[in-house]
Amino acid sequence: MKLSIGIVGLPNVGKSTLFKILTKQQVHIANYPFATIDPNVGVVPVPDERLEKLAKLSNSKKVVPAVIEFYDIAGLVKGANKGEGLGNQFLTHIRDCKAIIQVVRCFKQSDIVHIEGTPDPLRDIEIIKTELGLKDLETVTRRFDKAESQTRSGDKKAVKDLEVLRKVKQEIEKGNLIIDFMHEPVVEEMQLLTAKKQLLLLNGSESDLTDEFKKKIKELNLDYLIVDLAKIEHINELIKKAYEILNLMSFLTTGEDETRGWTIECGSKAPQAAGVIHTDFEHKFIRAEVINWQKLMEAGGWNQAKQKGWLRLEGKDYIVRDGDVMVIRHG
């Protein structure tokens, strides 16, 4: 499963700095707008302390963590939806991402240029929200007009699509995210920006944030983290939070060759999990041997767990849990 998160925000708020810390890549960081021309893409491992413990238990030759892709795009400005700055080009890049992290400048450092003159986190959040919404409104309006035309010929799918599109259009016009509609087929087709889960990364320290500001942030009903990008100890927390907002979890495999974390959506059934290991396994799935990783550690190994009767045989309807260690049996 390819997992990707787009990093967005105004110019000079800390996006590229965040990306560099996350990926340990040397990207171009400069104190002027549009220093990032092409999206920087980095693959970041998901921190998982369980893997090392299981690898030690199994004497594994290697450890392979689950990963997330991060896309760092150029700073957005007012009018980006119409092509201001380098707008349209970069809004297109994040259409393929499954979630968005918006970096918001809260630090007061005066020698860093702010494109709007002075830092104002609430204003900056509103600018980005507006640009994403206006871009989506353009897309939805085109699709709405097309569906409206198709309904006249009695197209039943178009009738259903039109009903969803009308509601979506109304929500975007109100300035709302449309995450509740993200699994509607017509919304999935359009890859709308406001249908993606979002996380606000408030770049600064606690002392930069007033109680009034924190109150208003909570009213936005968005997940947020306060991270001082001058201090990198929070980054693992950020990666885990990103995993959480994507509604993801990991199941594990372990043996002498390798111990590996595999990423699936919460609620996935055993055959879907098997398909992440190899596409053929989903269709040829027979059953899975399953044990929670802590029970496996307690048993002292796979054979010992089997002798204790702690391994479970699960079929096609089994919903995989985070931390399950699995062996897939397939045809």
C-alpha positions as a printed NumPy array, in Angstrom:
array([[  0.   ,   0.   ,   0.   ],
       [  1.468,   3.322,  -1.088],
       [  0.994,   5.908,   1.64 ],
       [  1.724,   9.523,   0.984],
       [  1.292,  12.788,   2.863],
       [  1.586,  16.233,   1.311],
       [  3.287,  18.975,   3.331],
       [  1.662,  22.349,   2.588],
       [  1.763,  25.891,   3.928],
       [  2.723,  29.437,   3.036],
       [  6.33 ,  30.147,   1.99 ],
       [  8.968,  30.224,   4.761],
       [  6.901,  28.546,   7.478],
       [  9.211,  25.53 ,   7.931],
       [  7.986,  22.988,   5.355],
       [ 11.37 ,  22.181,   3.854],
       [ 12.995,  22.198,   7.287],
       [ 10.435,  19.642,   8.437],
       [ 11.041,  17.542,   5.339],
       [ 14.792,  17.601,   5.896],
       [ 14.399,  16.475,   9.506],
       [ 11.936,  13.733,   8.537],
       [ 13.908,  12.288,   5.676],
       [ 17.459,  13.337,   6.575],
       [ 17.706,  14.486,   2.949],
       [ 19.577,  17.626,   1.91 ],
       [ 16.881,  19.727,   0.24 ],
       [ 17.152,  23.341,  -0.821],
       [ 16.165,  25.606,   2.088],
       [ 16.236,  29.354,   1.431],
       [ 14.847,  32.5  ,   3.001],
       [ 12.668,  33.514,   0.066],
       [  9.419,  32.248,  -1.521],
       [  9.381,  29.37 ,  -4.035],
       [ 12.829,  27.984,  -3.183],
       [ 11.238,  24.563,  -3.727],
       [ 10.392,  24.214,  -7.429],
       [  9.752,  20.476,  -7.785],
       [  8.119,  18.502,  -4.98 ],
       [ 10.704,  16.823,  -2.783],
       [  9.718,  13.232,  -2.098],
       [ 11.105,  11.229,   0.801],
       [ 10.373,   7.791,   2.213],
       [ 10.233,   7.786,   6.008],
       [ 10.135,   4.67 ,   8.233],
       [  7.317,   4.401,  10.759],
       [  8.828,   4.092,  14.273],
       [  7.896,   0.703,  15.73 ],
       [  9.761,  -0.583,  18.759],
       [  8.083,  -4.   ,  18.369],
       [ 10.183,  -4.872,  15.326],
       [ 13.551,  -4.892,  17.069],
       [ 12.172,  -7.048,  19.896],
       [ 10.697,  -9.577,  17.477],
       [ 13.868,  -9.573,  15.358],
       [ 15.919, -10.448,  18.441],
       [ 13.483, -13.241,  19.302],
       [ 13.66 , -14.694,  15.774],
       [ 17.354, -13.963,  15.152],
       [ 16.281, -12.142,  11.988],
       [ 18.928, -11.131,   9.46 ],
       [ 17.192,  -7.818,   8.78 ],
       [ 14.42 ,  -5.529,  10.009],
       [ 12.094,  -3.8  ,   7.512],
       [  9.77 ,  -1.129,   8.933],
       [  6.577,   0.159,   7.37 ],
       [  7.074,   3.468,   5.537],
       [  5.249,   6.684,   4.616],
       [  6.048,   8.957,   1.663],
       [  6.212,  12.681,   2.363],
       [  5.831,  15.27 ,  -0.416],
       [  7.192,  18.754,   0.258],
       [  5.727,  21.227,  -2.245],
       [  6.361,  24.921,  -2.894],
       [  4.702,  27.475,  -0.639],
       [  1.117,  28.381,  -1.469],
       [ -0.041,  32.012,  -1.569],
       [ -3.355,  33.823,  -1.946],
       [ -4.723,  33.08 ,  -5.404],
       [ -2.855,  29.762,  -5.73 ],
       [ -6.08 ,  28.131,  -6.971],
       [ -5.949,  30.525,  -9.962],
       [ -2.25 ,  30.01 , -10.525],
       [ -0.789,  32.791,  -8.36 ],
       [  2.782,  32.093,  -7.287],
       [  3.305,  28.573,  -8.553],
       [ -0.147,  27.558,  -7.326],
       [ -1.983,  25.205,  -9.676],
       [  1.112,  23.142, -10.356],
       [  1.559,  22.319,  -6.668],
       [ -2.079,  21.832,  -5.781],
       [ -2.001,  19.133,  -8.473],
       [  0.939,  17.391,  -6.774],
       [ -0.983,  16.835,  -3.538],
       [ -4.092,  15.413,  -5.241],
       [ -2.393,  12.001,  -5.17 ],
       [ -1.576,  12.22 ,  -1.445],
       [ -3.793,  10.467,   1.078],
       [ -3.501,  13.175,   3.734],
       [ -2.179,  16.687,   4.244],
       [  0.055,  18.2  ,   6.909],
       [ -0.294,  21.981,   7.014],
       [  2.76 ,  23.651,   8.547],
       [  1.747,  26.861,  10.329],
       [  4.305,  29.441,  11.415],
       [  3.893,  30.367,  15.078],
       [  7.495,  31.389,  15.831],
       [  8.217,  35.114,  15.978],
       [ 11.707,  35.17 ,  14.415],
       [ 11.857,  38.567,  12.665],
       [ 14.724,  37.839,  10.26 ],
       [ 12.649,  35.188,   8.429],
       [ 10.562,  36.839,   5.721],
       [  6.769,  36.34 ,   5.955],
       [  4.973,  36.698,   2.645],
       [  1.998,  38.414,   4.323],
       [  4.23 ,  40.831,   6.233],
       [  3.817,  39.559,   9.792],
       [  3.092,  36.105,  11.264],
       [ -0.592,  35.468,  12.013],
       [ -1.255,  31.714,  12.36 ],
       [ -5.066,  31.907,  12.173],
       [ -4.933,  34.07 ,   9.049],
       [ -2.404,  31.695,   7.459],
       [ -4.563,  28.635,   8.216],
       [ -7.529,  30.416,   6.641],
       [ -5.53 ,  31.286,   3.494],
       [ -4.521,  27.654,   2.925],
       [ -8.029,  26.372,   3.705],
       [ -9.511,  28.878,   1.248],
       [ -7.07 ,  27.98 ,  -1.528],
       [ -7.736,  24.239,  -1.153],
       [-11.488,  24.87 ,  -1.046],
       [-11.556,  27.152,  -4.107],
       [ -9.534,  24.651,  -6.124],
       [-11.975,  21.888,  -5.151],
       [-14.998,  24.06 ,  -5.89 ],
       [-13.734,  24.489,  -9.434],
       [-13.425,  20.704,  -9.82 ],
       [-16.78 ,  19.929,  -8.179],
       [-18.656,  22.538, -10.24 ],
       [-17.397,  20.993, -13.485],
       [-18.361,  17.493, -12.31 ],
       [-21.746,  18.767, -11.059],
       [-22.595,  20.309, -14.45 ],
       [-21.625,  17.073, -16.2  ],
       [-23.746,  14.926, -13.84 ],
       [-26.693,  17.307, -14.213],
       [-26.519,  16.878, -17.981],
       [-26.29 ,  13.073, -17.68 ],
       [-29.38 ,  12.858, -15.45 ],
       [-31.514,  14.16 , -18.292],
       [-30.812,  10.966, -20.214],
       [-31.921,   8.847, -17.243],
       [-28.455,   7.856, -16.036],
       [-29.102,   6.386, -12.559],
       [-25.474,   6.688, -11.432],
       [-25.492,  10.354, -12.42 ],
       [-28.636,  10.918, -10.323],
       [-26.877,   9.498,  -7.257],
       [-23.671,  11.399,  -8.023],
       [-25.591,  14.643,  -8.398],
       [-27.147,  14.222,  -4.952],
       [-23.686,  13.739,  -3.376],
       [-22.128,  16.557,  -5.402],
       [-24.83 ,  19.006,  -4.342],
       [-24.087,  18.332,  -0.661],
       [-20.322,  18.447,  -1.229],
       [-20.588,  21.749,  -3.103],
       [-22.62 ,  23.281,  -0.271],
       [-20.089,  22.193,   2.365],
       [-17.107,  23.543,   0.404],
       [-18.916,  26.851,  -0.166],
       [-19.358,  27.103,   3.617],
       [-15.599,  26.667,   3.997],
       [-15.874,  23.167,   5.504],
       [-13.782,  20.066,   4.924],
       [-15.684,  17.183,   3.326],
       [-13.946,  14.275,   5.038],
       [-17.367,  12.695,   5.768],
       [-17.77 ,  12.235,   1.994],
       [-14.272,  10.867,   1.323],
       [-15.477,   7.306,   0.597],
       [-18.219,   8.349,  -1.828],
       [-17.159,   6.951,  -5.255],
       [-17.643,  10.26 ,  -7.08 ],
       [-15.533,  12.082,  -4.452],
       [-12.787,   9.44 ,  -4.604],
       [-12.68 ,   9.85 ,  -8.395],
       [-12.027,  13.606,  -8.092],
       [ -9.29 ,  13.256,  -5.424],
       [-10.548,  16.389,  -3.694],
       [ -8.115,  18.207,  -1.422],
       [-10.744,  19.052,   1.205],
       [-11.744,  15.378,   1.426],
       [ -8.295,  14.435,   2.708],
       [ -7.539,  14.091,   6.397],
       [ -5.473,  16.979,   7.713],
       [ -3.032,  17.61 ,  10.53 ],
       [ -1.925,  21.087,  11.605],
       [  1.728,  21.254,  12.568],
       [  2.161,  24.421,  14.641],
       [  5.801,  25.387,  14.176],
       [  6.903,  27.05 ,  17.384],
       [  7.045,  26.546,  21.123],
       [  4.252,  26.581,  23.71 ],
       [  5.252,  30.141,  24.641],
       [  4.413,  31.304,  21.1  ],
       [  0.779,  30.2  ,  21.482],
       [ -1.785,  32.188,  23.459],
       [ -4.699,  30.499,  25.228],
       [ -7.075,  32.317,  22.874],
       [ -5.226,  30.908,  19.858],
       [ -5.327,  27.347,  21.237],
       [ -9.063,  27.726,  21.852],
       [ -9.659,  28.817,  18.246],
       [ -7.499,  25.983,  16.912],
       [ -9.625,  23.436,  18.8  ],
       [-12.753,  24.999,  17.302],
       [-11.416,  24.132,  13.844],
       [-11.888,  20.464,  14.783],
       [ -8.568,  19.44 ,  13.262],
       [ -5.818,  17.313,  14.761],
       [ -2.774,  19.391,  15.614],
       [  0.707,  19.071,  17.064],
       [  2.907,  21.815,  18.485],
       [  6.439,  21.158,  17.237],
       [  9.456,  23.409,  17.508],
       [ 11.361,  22.415,  14.382],
       [ 14.542,  23.644,  16.04 ],
       [ 14.149,  20.57 ,  18.293],
       [ 13.733,  17.23 ,  16.585],
       [ 12.653,  14.982,  19.462],
       [  8.99 ,  15.353,  18.445],
       [  9.416,  13.9  ,  14.965],
       [  8.646,  10.29 ,  15.867],
       [  5.452,  11.576,  17.475],
       [  4.594,  13.369,  14.23 ],
       [  5.16 ,  10.268,  12.086],
       [  2.991,   8.183,  14.424],
       [  0.311,  10.88 ,  14.372],
       [  0.391,  10.89 ,  10.564],
       [ -0.101,   7.116,  10.626],
       [ -3.057,   7.592,  12.958],
       [ -4.832,  10.249,  10.871],
       [ -4.518,   8.007,   7.822],
       [ -6.422,   5.352,   9.824],
       [ -3.547,   2.906,   9.458],
       [ -2.031,   0.173,  11.558],
       [  0.655,  -2.475,  11.24 ],
       [  0.628,  -6.231,  11.348],
       [  3.947,  -8.039,  11.577],
       [  5.797, -11.016,  10.162],
       [  8.922, -12.464,  11.71 ],
       [ 11.42 , -15.215,  10.94 ],
       [ 15.12 , -15.86 ,  10.39 ],
       [ 15.231, -13.947,   7.105],
       [ 13.487, -10.797,   8.283],
       [ 11.093,  -9.141,  10.693],
       [  8.82 ,  -6.696,   8.875],
       [  6.029,  -4.239,   9.528],
       [  3.18 ,  -4.253,   6.989],
       [  0.748,  -1.384,   6.667],
       [ -3.011,  -1.836,   6.287],
       [ -6.092,   0.286,   6.901],
       [ -7.834,  -0.295,  10.214],
       [-10.685,  -2.746,   9.71 ],
       [ -8.938,  -4.767,   6.987],
       [ -9.662,  -8.495,   6.822],
       [ -7.031, -11.221,   6.695],
       [ -7.1  , -11.715,   2.884],
       [ -6.537,  -7.975,   2.351],
       [ -3.585,  -8.096,   4.723],
       [ -2.218, -11.098,   2.839],
       [ -2.527,  -9.106,  -0.398],
       [ -0.168,  -6.452,   0.979],
       [  2.554,  -9.11 ,   1.289],
       [  1.894, -10.357,  -2.26 ],
       [ -1.055,  -9.594,  -4.542],
       [ -1.613, -13.309,  -5.301],
       [ -2.004, -14.111,  -1.612],
       [ -5.308, -12.235,  -1.341],
       [ -7.024, -14.342,  -4.001],
       [ -5.37 , -17.606,  -2.942],
       [ -5.823, -17.022,   0.807],
       [ -6.735, -20.134,   2.816],
       [ -6.15 , -19.144,   6.425],
       [ -3.771, -17.289,   8.711],
       [ -1.944, -18.354,  11.848],
       [ -2.158, -15.383,  14.205],
       [ -0.801, -14.343,  17.58 ],
       [ -0.426, -10.963,  19.268],
       [  3.22 ,  -9.872,  19.295],
       [  3.336,  -9.623,  23.102],
       [  1.981, -13.165,  23.504],
       [  4.632, -14.362,  21.05 ],
       [  7.343, -12.644,  23.108],
       [  5.909, -14.209,  26.262],
       [  5.918, -17.663,  24.669],
       [  9.56 , -17.306,  23.64 ],
       [  9.089, -18.13 ,  19.951],
       [  6.707, -19.453,  17.302],
       [  7.16 , -23.172,  18.101],
       [  6.73 , -22.544,  21.827],
       [  3.537, -20.556,  21.148],
       [  2.23 , -23.451,  19.053],
       [  2.987, -25.941,  21.838],
       [  1.105, -23.762,  24.319],
       [ -1.894, -23.625,  21.985],
       [ -1.633, -19.827,  21.715],
       [ -1.665, -19.665,  17.91 ],
       [ -5.097, -19.02 ,  16.385],
       [ -6.256, -20.2  ,  12.967],
       [ -8.266, -17.399,  11.374],
       [-10.284, -17.4  ,   8.153],
       [-11.345, -14.905,   5.501],
       [-13.604, -12.867,   7.797],
       [-10.986, -12.218,  10.461],
       [-10.394,  -8.495,  11.061],
       [ -6.677,  -7.975,  11.599],
       [ -5.591,  -6.146,  14.758],
       [ -2.644,  -3.835,  15.243],
       [  0.329,  -5.877,  16.476],
       [ -0.859,  -9.214,  15.103],
       [  2.002, -11.469,  14.015],
       [  0.807, -13.543,  11.078],
       [  1.785, -16.467,   8.896],
       [ -0.35 , -16.606,   5.747],
       [ -1.381, -19.962,   4.294],
       [ -2.321, -19.761,   0.616],
       [ -2.974, -21.982,  -2.353]])
